[in-house]
Amino acid sequence: IEGVVTLDGKPVPDQSVSVISIAAMMDAEDNVTDASGRYRISGLANGTMQVHVALELESGERNQTRPATVKEGFATQLDFAFTSGTSAIEGTIFEGEGVPLQTQASISVIMGDGLEGGNSFSGESDENGRYAIEGLPPGRAHLSVDLDDSQKSISVEVPANERVRQDI
């Protein structure tokens, strides 16, 4: 698996890139980008992997996790493009009619028209059901909340450099 990590179109050197084998659910390999933002992770077993990049910015951490299929003898190209923009989705998770969730919940956002291969972002709500997912690129966002016994999902349009309120 090889690719480039960029922030606002510029290469990000010395950035950690992790590959997790879905079948084994464990770290398969870690690598660091070079001065040109490029990374290459070789020697992986055939199968589907999750490639993860966590970029630290002044405004907070930006996470992207994307699927990649590894096939012996072929290089899978997978680039990660981050933005330092201020687009975000924020809101409150409700467990009932007007009753905010009283525990933390995991939230994931996948950007793009198709869920396969889109940039993903994640976070958690606080103990009052409030959440904010920062650093999103503009476009269609598929927001999912994992609760103890169910999952709630919704799509929302995220404008450039704006905060969108979406209660769930």
Secondary structure, DSSP 8 states (H G I E B T S, - for coil): -EEEEEETTEE-TT-EEEEEETTTTEEEEEEE--TTSEEE--S--SEEEEEEEEEEETTEEEEEEEEEEE-TT---B--EEE-----EEEEE-EEETTEE-SS--EEEEEESSSSTT--EEEEE--TTSEEEEES--SEEEEEEEE-SS-EEEEEEEE-TT-EEE---
